Amino acid sequence: MEWSEVRRLYPHQYVKVEVLKSRIEGNKEIVEDVAIIRSISDPREATKELVNSQGNIWVCHTANKDMVIEIKPSPFKVVG
């Protein structure tokens, strides 16, 4: 499901999603397709879910026009 459709179906809500398709542009991952896991009404619960998210599972608020994930460089240097 495209993010615009998620925004239409879940206005002004936090949603927990699995990212199915995305593309990288610079230091940003632009999400193109997601699967809804569930909506979350409590902001504290949404924050807790986001902090505990792993892999392609994310929490985002539908007030955001686009779903964009900032990619931060790893603080670890690979030596070998």
ROLUMGU-455785 format. One line per field, with one value per residue: residue number from 1; x, y, z of N, C-alpha, C in turn. Coordinates in nm, 2 decimals. Layout:
ROLUMGU-455785
num <- [NUM	...] .
n_x <- [X	...] .
n_y <- [Y	...] .
n_z <- [Z	...] .
ca_x <- [X	...] .
ca_y <- [Y	...] .
ca_z <- [Z	...] .
c_x <- [X	...] .
c_y <- [Y	...] .
c_z <- [Z	...] .
END
This chain:
ROLUMGU-455785
num <- [1	2	3	4	5	6	7	8	9	10	11	12	13	14	15	16	17	18	19	20	21	22	23	24	25	26	27	28	29	30	31	32	33	34	35	36	37	38	39	40	41	42	43	44	45	46	47	48	49	50	51	52	53	54	55	56	57	58	59	60	61	62	63	64	65	66	67	68	69	70	71	72	73	74	75	76	77	78	79	80] .
n_x <- [0.08	0.06	0.20	0.04	-0.22	-0.23	-0.23	-0.48	-0.65	-0.59	-0.61	-0.44	-0.30	-0.08	0.09	0.19	0.41	0.52	0.79	0.78	0.88	1.13	1.34	1.68	1.80	2.06	2.12	1.88	1.60	1.35	1.02	0.81	0.62	0.41	0.31	0.04	0.05	-0.07	-0.27	-0.19	-0.30	-0.20	0.05	0.28	0.29	0.34	0.59	0.74	0.70	0.83	1.10	1.16	1.15	1.26	1.46	1.26	1.04	0.85	0.73	0.52	0.38	0.07	0.05	0.27	0.37	0.52	0.68	0.98	1.29	1.57	1.90	2.16	2.51	2.71	2.85	3.07	3.37	3.47	3.73	3.98] .
n_y <- [-0.12	0.22	0.51	0.74	0.63	0.50	0.73	0.83	0.64	0.62	0.88	1.13	0.97	0.74	0.48	0.15	-0.01	-0.24	-0.20	-0.26	-0.19	0.03	0.31	0.43	0.76	0.95	1.02	0.92	0.70	0.64	0.56	0.35	0.14	-0.02	-0.25	-0.25	-0.29	-0.22	0.04	0.30	0.46	0.60	0.83	0.78	0.50	0.46	0.57	0.40	0.16	0.23	0.27	0.01	-0.12	-0.32	-0.41	-0.40	-0.28	-0.01	0.29	0.55	0.88	0.97	1.24	1.31	1.40	1.24	0.92	0.90	0.78	0.87	0.79	0.71	0.73	0.45	0.44	0.28	0.16	-0.04	-0.27	-0.44] .
n_z <- [0.00	-0.08	0.07	0.06	0.05	0.30	0.46	0.39	0.48	0.75	0.90	1.08	1.27	1.44	1.29	1.27	1.06	0.80	0.60	0.26	0.01	-0.10	-0.18	-0.21	-0.17	-0.16	0.17	0.26	0.30	0.09	0.13	-0.05	-0.05	0.18	0.44	0.65	1.00	1.24	1.38	1.61	1.89	2.12	2.19	2.35	2.35	2.08	2.05	2.21	2.07	1.83	1.92	1.98	1.74	1.47	1.19	0.90	1.02	1.12	1.29	1.22	1.18	1.03	0.96	0.83	0.51	0.34	0.37	0.50	0.58	0.76	0.69	0.90	0.93	1.03	1.36	1.39	1.26	1.00	1.01	0.83] .
ca_x <- [0.00	0.13	0.19	-0.08	-0.33	-0.22	-0.27	-0.62	-0.73	-0.56	-0.58	-0.40	-0.28	0.04	0.07	0.31	0.41	0.64	0.83	0.79	0.96	1.18	1.46	1.77	1.84	2.15	2.11	1.74	1.53	1.21	0.94	0.72	0.51	0.41	0.19	-0.01	0.05	-0.18	-0.27	-0.16	-0.36	-0.13	0.18	0.38	0.30	0.40	0.73	0.79	0.70	0.94	1.23	1.18	1.13	1.38	1.45	1.18	0.92	0.86	0.61	0.52	0.25	0.02	0.05	0.38	0.33	0.60	0.75	1.12	1.38	1.70	2.00	2.27	2.63	2.74	2.96	3.17	3.46	3.51	3.87	4.00] .
ca_y <- [0.00	0.34	0.60	0.83	0.55	0.49	0.86	0.85	0.54	0.64	1.02	1.19	0.86	0.67	0.35	0.06	-0.07	-0.31	-0.15	-0.37	-0.14	0.16	0.34	0.52	0.88	1.02	0.96	0.90	0.59	0.69	0.44	0.34	0.05	-0.07	-0.33	-0.20	-0.39	-0.17	0.18	0.32	0.59	0.66	0.87	0.71	0.36	0.47	0.60	0.27	0.07	0.28	0.24	-0.14	-0.17	-0.38	-0.44	-0.31	-0.24	0.13	0.36	0.68	0.95	1.00	1.38	1.33	1.39	1.13	0.84	0.91	0.74	0.92	0.69	0.77	0.64	0.37	0.50	0.18	0.15	-0.18	-0.28	-0.57] .
ca_z <- [0.00	-0.09	0.19	0.04	0.08	0.44	0.52	0.37	0.56	0.89	0.92	1.21	1.36	1.43	1.23	1.27	0.93	0.75	0.47	0.16	-0.10	-0.08	-0.26	-0.14	-0.23	-0.07	0.31	0.29	0.24	0.05	0.14	-0.16	-0.03	0.32	0.49	0.78	1.10	1.32	1.42	1.75	1.93	2.23	2.14	2.43	2.30	1.95	2.07	2.26	1.95	1.74	1.98	1.98	1.60	1.41	1.04	0.81	1.09	1.16	1.33	1.16	1.20	0.90	0.93	0.74	0.37	0.28	0.47	0.47	0.69	0.75	0.71	0.97	0.92	1.15	1.43	1.39	1.14	0.97	0.98	0.79] .
c_x <- [0.09	0.10	0.07	-0.21	-0.34	-0.27	-0.42	-0.70	-0.71	-0.52	-0.54	-0.37	-0.13	0.01	0.21	0.30	0.53	0.67	0.86	0.88	1.00	1.30	1.55	1.80	1.93	2.15	1.97	1.68	1.39	1.12	0.83	0.60	0.52	0.29	0.16	-0.01	-0.07	-0.16	-0.24	-0.21	-0.28	0.01	0.30	0.40	0.37	0.55	0.80	0.80	0.81	1.08	1.26	1.17	1.26	1.35	1.36	1.05	0.95	0.73	0.63	0.38	0.20	0.01	0.17	0.34	0.39	0.65	0.89	1.20	1.52	1.80	2.12	2.39	2.65	2.86	3.08	3.24	3.50	3.66	3.90	4.08] .
c_y <- [0.12	0.43	0.69	0.76	0.53	0.61	0.88	0.76	0.56	0.78	1.05	1.07	0.81	0.53	0.27	-0.02	-0.15	-0.25	-0.26	-0.32	0.00	0.18	0.44	0.64	0.96	0.95	0.94	0.78	0.64	0.57	0.45	0.25	-0.01	-0.16	-0.28	-0.32	-0.35	-0.02	0.19	0.46	0.67	0.70	0.80	0.57	0.36	0.49	0.47	0.17	0.10	0.24	0.09	-0.20	-0.22	-0.41	-0.34	-0.27	-0.10	0.18	0.50	0.75	0.99	1.15	1.41	1.30	1.26	1.05	0.83	0.88	0.79	0.81	0.76	0.68	0.57	0.44	0.40	0.17	0.01	-0.18	-0.42	-0.59] .
c_z <- [0.00	0.04	0.18	0.08	0.23	0.51	0.50	0.46	0.71	0.92	1.06	1.31	1.34	1.37	1.24	1.14	0.90	0.62	0.37	0.04	-0.07	-0.17	-0.18	-0.23	-0.13	0.07	0.35	0.22	0.22	0.05	0.03	-0.13	0.11	0.34	0.63	0.88	1.20	1.34	1.57	1.79	2.04	2.18	2.22	2.38	2.16	1.96	2.12	2.15	1.85	1.79	1.97	1.84	1.55	1.26	0.97	0.88	1.14	1.21	1.28	1.18	1.06	0.87	0.84	0.60	0.30	0.40	0.43	0.59	0.67	0.78	0.78	0.95	1.05	1.22	1.44	1.26	1.12	0.94	0.94	0.67] .
END
